[in-house]
Amino acid sequence: MHGPAVSEGVEPGGSAEWLRRTPPAVGLAGGSTVSRRLAGGSGWLRAPESRAGRAGGDRAIGRPRADHSRRIEPGPGGMSYAAETEVGTLYLVSTPIGNLGDTSERAGRILGSVEVVLAEDTRHSSRLLQHLGVSPRLLSLHQHNEETRIPQVLELLEGGGEVALVSDAGTPLVSDPGERLVRRAIEGGHRVVPVPGPSAVLAALVGSGLPTSPFVFLGFVPRKGKDRTEFLERVATAVETVVVFESPERLRALIDDLIEYSGAERRAAVARELTKVHEEFRRGTLGQLSRYYGEGESPGERTVRGEITVVVAPADDSVARERVDLLAGDALARALLEEGLSPSRAARELARRLGIARNRAYDLVQHLVAPDRDTSTPSDPGLDGT
């Protein structure tokens, strides 16, 4: 006679594995299976100490599970049946953003226990694995091969295997490949386990001296065209702190474009080489930062090297509303000029449609006809650098 079956899971808010009571299912044979994933039931029981809970929630070995967890398929009459496919585990392991000492004990243990580590750049990740003294099978997974790599990974997971995904630095999927793989793994009924750790986004945010909540991360800055314009407009009217990644050679251009859309007095911070020997923060207004990065060896520009994260303060409510009006007026003025209207006629039409003073409308049109981008202000010693 069969007793109640159990279903393996992770208790919300907990780090240990738990077993959930469920009623027996038709078509499910007894035997030595420790846990089976079934529908329904209530109540939680801690797993035996010999299971993963003893090791802080992670298994300490890197071979497939021996029939400890089965995927459940729906059956007739609302009953659930255990499928023969094993449930695998995909770990999303955060890695150092510059300082190898930031590798967590848990991350090191998992990277040493899984069968396969998926890496954006296998050469880069092999150095980390060598530092940890572990040697799992290393496979590449990047934006150009993710779709073709997914079936191989799913095959490993369907055999009950354990796989880890890492990026070159920081948390996987944050401006890095892996989203499609995670989605497919979840759809396949496998466990997806994040292993938190270093993050350039959070490190730059908390070190910026700007409001930390709410904030939004917008990834890498678009280089040109409509995407860049929409990005700049988004930052200009943001009611939350904005964090972005940028390359060192395009930093000065980004700051100057931010000034054009957000104003020279908007506060910001530039974090460079976080956690590394030459870590640096520059904090101040966008105008101050523009002048700082405009100084240096080459004409009009300071030499900038290393990984860059930019943090921009939220816009004041009044400033945000004014920027929205300005952007709307700018867009309408562009459209009128593109229709072939003369500047004076475009200004009159702009004033009529938006209900603004004619001289204000004329200024908006003239800015497009003969743009004056001189946003410099007197030197301000208030730029903070660490």
C-alpha positions in Angstrom: 0.0 0.0 0.0 1.4 3.3 -1.0 1.6 6.2 1.4 1.6 9.9 0.4 4.1 10.8 -2.3 6.3 13.8 -1.9 7.5 16.5 -4.3 10.9 18.1 -4.1 11.1 21.9 -4.0 12.7 24.9 -2.4 10.8 26.6 0.4 10.1 30.2 -0.4 12.7 32.4 1.4 14.8 29.4 2.4 18.1 28.0 1.2 17.6 24.3 2.0 15.7 21.8 0.0 12.3 20.8 1.3 9.9 18.0 0.5 6.2 18.8 0.0 3.4 16.4 0.9 1.2 15.5 -2.0 -1.6 12.9 -2.4 -0.7 9.7 -4.3 -1.1 9.8 -8.1 -2.6 7.1 -10.3 -0.1 5.4 -12.5 2.9 6.2 -10.3 4.7 3.1 -9.1 6.3 2.8 -5.7 9.9 1.8 -5.2 13.1 3.5 -4.2 12.4 6.9 -5.7 13.0 9.5 -3.0 10.8 12.3 -4.4 8.4 12.8 -7.2 7.0 16.1 -8.4 3.2 15.9 -8.2 0.3 18.4 -8.3 -1.6 19.5 -5.2 -0.9 19.0 -1.5 0.1 21.2 1.3 2.6 21.3 4.2 6.4 21.3 4.2 8.9 18.8 5.6 12.6 19.3 5.7 14.6 17.0 3.6 16.9 14.4 5.4 20.3 15.7 6.4 21.9 13.5 3.7 20.3 15.6 1.0 21.4 19.0 -0.3 20.2 20.9 2.7 23.2 19.7 4.6 25.5 21.5 2.1 23.7 24.8 2.3 21.3 24.1 -0.6 23.7 22.7 -3.2 24.8 19.2 -4.0 28.5 18.7 -3.6 28.9 16.2 -6.4 28.8 16.8 -10.2 27.1 13.8 -11.6 23.5 13.4 -12.7 20.8 12.8 -10.1 20.0 9.2 -9.6 16.2 9.3 -10.1 15.6 11.7 -7.3 13.3 14.0 -9.3 11.0 13.5 -12.2 9.1 15.9 -14.4 5.3 15.5 -14.2 3.1 15.4 -17.2 -0.7 16.1 -17.0 -2.9 13.1 -17.2 -6.6 12.4 -17.7 -9.0 13.5 -15.0 -6.6 16.1 -13.7 -4.2 13.4 -12.3 -0.5 13.8 -12.7 1.9 11.2 -14.0 5.7 11.1 -13.5 7.6 11.3 -16.8 10.8 9.4 -17.3 12.8 12.6 -18.1 15.0 13.7 -15.2 15.0 17.2 -13.9 18.3 19.0 -14.3 19.7 22.1 -12.7 21.0 25.2 -14.4 23.0 27.5 -12.1 23.5 31.2 -13.0 26.8 31.9 -11.3 28.0 35.5 -10.7 31.8 35.9 -11.1 34.2 38.6 -10.2 34.1 41.9 -12.1 37.8 42.5 -11.5 39.0 41.2 -8.2 39.2 37.4 -7.9 38.9 37.7 -4.2 35.2 38.5 -4.7 34.5 34.9 -5.7 32.1 33.5 -3.2 32.7 30.1 -1.5 29.3 28.9 -2.9 30.2 30.0 -6.4 33.5 28.1 -6.3 31.9 25.0 -4.9 29.3 24.9 -7.6 31.8 25.6 -10.4 33.8 22.7 -9.1 30.8 20.3 -8.9 28.9 20.8 -12.1 29.6 18.7 -15.2 29.7 21.7 -17.7 30.3 25.4 -17.4 28.9 27.6 -20.1 31.0 30.7 -20.7 30.8 33.8 -22.9 34.6 33.6 -23.5 36.1 30.3 -22.6 39.6 31.7 -22.5 38.6 34.3 -20.0 36.6 31.9 -17.8 39.3 29.3 -17.9 41.6 31.6 -15.9 39.0 31.9 -13.2 38.5 28.1 -13.1 42.3 27.6 -12.9 42.4 30.1 -10.0 39.8 28.0 -8.2 41.6 24.8 -9.0 38.6 23.2 -10.7 38.3 21.7 -14.2 34.8 21.1 -15.4 34.0 20.8 -19.1 34.0 24.3 -20.5 31.7 25.2 -23.5 31.1 28.6 -25.1 27.7 30.3 -25.1 27.6 33.8 -26.6 25.2 35.9 -28.6 26.2 34.2 -31.9 25.8 30.6 -30.8 23.2 30.6 -28.0 20.4 29.3 -30.1 22.4 26.3 -31.5 23.9 25.6 -28.1 20.5 25.3 -26.3 19.6 21.8 -27.5 22.9 20.4 -26.2 22.4 22.0 -22.8 18.8 20.8 -22.6 19.9 17.3 -23.4 22.3 17.4 -20.4 19.6 18.8 -18.2 17.1 16.1 -19.3 19.6 13.5 -18.2 19.5 15.0 -14.7 22.7 16.9 -15.2 24.0 20.1 -13.6 25.2 23.0 -15.7 26.5 26.4 -14.7 26.3 29.6 -16.8 28.8 32.4 -16.2 29.5 35.7 -18.0 32.9 37.3 -18.5 32.3 39.3 -15.3 29.4 39.9 -12.9 26.0 38.4 -13.1 24.9 36.3 -16.1 22.2 37.7 -18.4 22.8 41.3 -17.3 23.7 42.8 -20.7 25.1 39.3 -21.5 23.7 36.2 -23.3 21.6 33.5 -21.6 18.0 34.7 -21.6 16.9 32.3 -24.2 18.6 29.4 -22.5 17.0 30.2 -19.1 13.6 30.6 -20.7 13.9 27.2 -22.4 15.2 25.5 -19.3 12.2 26.8 -17.3 9.8 25.7 -20.0 11.4 22.3 -19.8 10.6 22.0 -16.1 14.2 22.2 -15.0 15.5 24.0 -11.9 17.1 27.4 -12.5 19.2 28.5 -9.5 20.8 32.0 -9.3 24.0 32.2 -7.4 24.3 36.0 -6.5 27.6 37.8 -6.3 29.6 40.7 -7.8 27.6 43.3 -9.9 29.1 46.3 -11.6 25.6 47.8 -11.7 25.1 47.7 -7.9 28.7 48.6 -7.1 28.5 51.7 -9.2 25.1 52.6 -7.8 25.9 52.4 -4.2 29.2 54.2 -4.6 27.8 57.0 -6.7 26.4 59.1 -3.9 23.1 59.3 -5.8 19.7 58.0 -4.7 19.7 54.2 -4.8 16.0 53.6 -4.9 14.3 53.5 -7.3 16.8 52.9 -10.0 16.8 51.5 -13.5 19.5 49.7 -15.5 19.4 50.4 -19.2 22.3 48.3 -20.4 24.8 49.5 -23.0 24.1 52.9 -24.5 23.0 52.8 -28.1 25.6 54.2 -30.5 23.5 56.2 -32.9 20.2 56.8 -34.6 16.7 56.6 -33.3 17.7 54.2 -30.5 20.2 56.6 -29.1 17.8 59.5 -29.3 15.1 57.5 -27.5 17.7 56.5 -24.8 18.7 60.2 -24.2 15.0 61.2 -24.0 14.4 58.4 -21.5 17.2 59.5 -19.3 16.2 63.2 -19.5 12.8 62.5 -18.0 13.7 59.6 -15.7 12.2 59.8 -12.2 14.6 57.2 -11.0 18.4 56.9 -10.9 19.7 55.6 -14.2 22.7 53.2 -14.6 24.3 52.4 -17.9 27.4 50.8 -19.4 29.6 52.7 -21.8 32.9 52.1 -23.5 35.8 54.5 -22.5 36.3 55.9 -26.0 32.6 57.0 -26.2 32.3 58.3 -22.6 32.9 62.0 -23.5 30.4 61.9 -26.3 27.8 60.3 -24.0 28.3 63.0 -21.4 27.9 65.8 -23.9 24.8 64.2 -25.3 23.4 63.9 -21.8 24.0 67.6 -21.3 22.1 68.4 -24.4 19.1 66.5 -23.3 19.3 66.6 -19.5 21.1 69.8 -18.8 24.6 70.6 -17.5 23.4 70.7 -13.8 22.1 67.2 -13.7 24.3 65.2 -11.2 26.0 62.0 -12.3 28.9 59.7 -11.5 31.4 57.8 -13.6 32.7 54.5 -12.1 35.8 53.1 -13.7 37.7 49.8 -13.2 35.5 48.8 -10.3 37.1 46.4 -7.7 40.4 46.7 -9.6 43.7 48.3 -8.6 42.9 51.6 -10.4 39.3 51.8 -9.3 38.0 55.4 -9.7 34.8 57.4 -9.1 34.2 60.8 -10.5 31.1 62.5 -9.1 29.6 65.9 -10.0 27.3 67.6 -12.5 27.4 66.6 -16.1 29.0 69.9 -16.9 31.8 69.2 -14.4 32.3 65.7 -15.8 32.4 67.1 -19.3 35.1 69.5 -18.5 37.1 66.9 -16.5 37.1 64.3 -19.4 37.8 67.2 -21.8 41.2 67.7 -20.3 44.2 65.5 -21.1 47.0 64.6 -23.4 45.1 64.6 -26.7 43.4 67.9 -27.9 40.1 68.3 -26.0 39.9 64.9 -24.5 41.3 63.0 -21.5 42.5 59.5 -22.1 40.1 57.1 -20.5 40.7 53.4 -20.1 39.0 50.4 -18.5 35.4 49.3 -17.8 33.0 52.2 -17.4 29.7 52.4 -15.6 27.7 55.7 -15.6 25.1 56.6 -13.0 22.8 59.6 -13.6 20.6 61.2 -10.9 16.8 61.3 -11.4 15.4 64.5 -12.9 13.6 66.9 -10.6 9.8 66.8 -11.2 9.7 70.3 -12.6 12.7 69.6 -14.8 11.2 66.4 -16.0 8.0 68.1 -17.1 9.9 70.9 -18.8 12.0 68.4 -20.6 8.9 66.5 -21.8 7.5 69.8 -23.2 10.8 70.6 -24.8 11.2 67.2 -26.4 7.6 67.4 -27.7 8.2 70.9 -29.2 11.5 69.8 -30.7 9.8 66.8 -32.4 7.0 68.9 -33.8 9.4 71.6 -35.0 11.5 69.0 -36.9 8.3 67.6 -38.5 7.2 71.1 -39.7 10.6 71.9 -41.1 10.7 68.5 -42.9 7.3 69.4 -44.5 9.1 72.3 -46.1 7.8 75.2 -44.0 10.1 78.2 -43.6 11.5 78.7 -40.1 9.2 81.7 -39.4 6.1 79.9 -40.5 7.1 76.8 -38.6 7.5 78.9 -35.5 4.1 80.4 -35.9 2.5 77.0 -36.4 4.5 75.6 -33.4 3.2 78.4 -31.2 -0.4 77.8 -32.3 -0.4 74.1 -31.8 1.4 74.0 -28.5 0.0 77.2 -27.1 3.4 78.7 -26.3 4.8 82.1 -26.8 6.0 82.9 -30.3 9.5 83.8 -29.3 9.8 80.5 -27.4 8.6 78.7 -30.5 11.1 80.7 -32.6 13.9 79.6 -30.3 13.0 76.0 -30.7 13.0 76.2 -34.5 16.2 78.2 -34.6 17.9 75.6 -32.5 17.2 73.1 -35.3 18.1 75.5 -38.1 21.4 76.7 -36.5 22.0 74.7 -33.4 24.1 76.2 -30.7 25.5 73.4 -28.6 27.8 75.5 -26.3 26.6 74.2 -22.9 29.8 75.2 -21.0 29.6 76.9 -17.7 32.3 78.5 -15.5 34.7 76.2 -13.9 33.4 74.5 -10.7 35.9 73.0 -8.3 33.1 70.8 -6.9 33.9 67.7 -8.9 34.5 64.8 -6.6 37.0 62.1 -7.5 38.2 59.1 -5.6 
